[in-house]
Amino acid sequence: MPYKISRANKRPEDFWPETGEENHMRSRVVTMFSIVLIVAFAVSTSMVATAQAPAGGPPAAGAQAPPGGAPGGGGRGGGGGRGGPGMTLTSTAWADGGEIPAKHAGGMAVSPALSWTNVPMAAVEFVLVMNDPEPVQPALSASGDILHWMLAKIPAATTSLAEGAGAANSPLLPAGAVHVQPFRGPGAPAAGPRHHYTLTLYALNAPLDAAALTNRASVMAAMEGKVLARAIFGGRFMQAPAP
């Protein structure tokens, strides 16, 4: 006998067979619904991540801080911390790297006025050195040069030296400062090239003992391991040719 489909076993499409166009429309609806679900999921995930991110505060636990520490943090450069400018040495006598005036050169020279800024917080005293690294003295030395000025145990509260403070017994020296080498002016001969003279200010984190102030070598040795920062200021000089 012919097979009959009971009403209980029939599917909807057995009653209303789908046309090709209806089948195509159903596929499009399913595809669009899937796209909507994917977009909604992506948007909700992004909103959750934004809500959890810190706004301008410190990094969350386990997060890595940006290199160099917090912006603007750390105090003053040159040893007082990272992020700020380094210690700076300047003079009103000549521009950094410029020509040294005759007033500050030769046998009767007057030491220049100096000032410095951006000192590390932990500095307890300073050492000032002026030298000419170009002459090779002693002869054939790899590191020899000429020392023109060395002032040690400059108090930490000092931020400048007056013009003429480099004289042997100058009353302009800060209290407690000690001359290892009083100022003597540049004297590069007219026959040779201009020499470059360097003033270096060292900020120390511990005081130097009086026994270390014998000469340049002993001072530099005693400074080892105590230098927080240094600032450099330079100038050039050559004697005028004879008329």
Buried (B, 14 or more C-beta within 10 A) or exposed (E): EEEEEEEEEEEEEEEEEEEEEEEEEEEEEEEEEEEEEEEEEEEEEEEEEEEEEEEEEEEEEEEEEEEEEEEEEBBBBBBBBEBBEBBBBBBEBBEEEEEBBEBBBEEEBBBBBBBBBBBBEBBBBBBBBBBBEBEEEEEEEEEEBBBBBBBBBBBBEBEEBBBBBBBEEBEBBBEEBBBBBBBBBBBBEEEEEBBBBBBBBBBBBBBBEEEBBEEBEBBBEBBEEBBBBBBBBBBBBBBEEEE
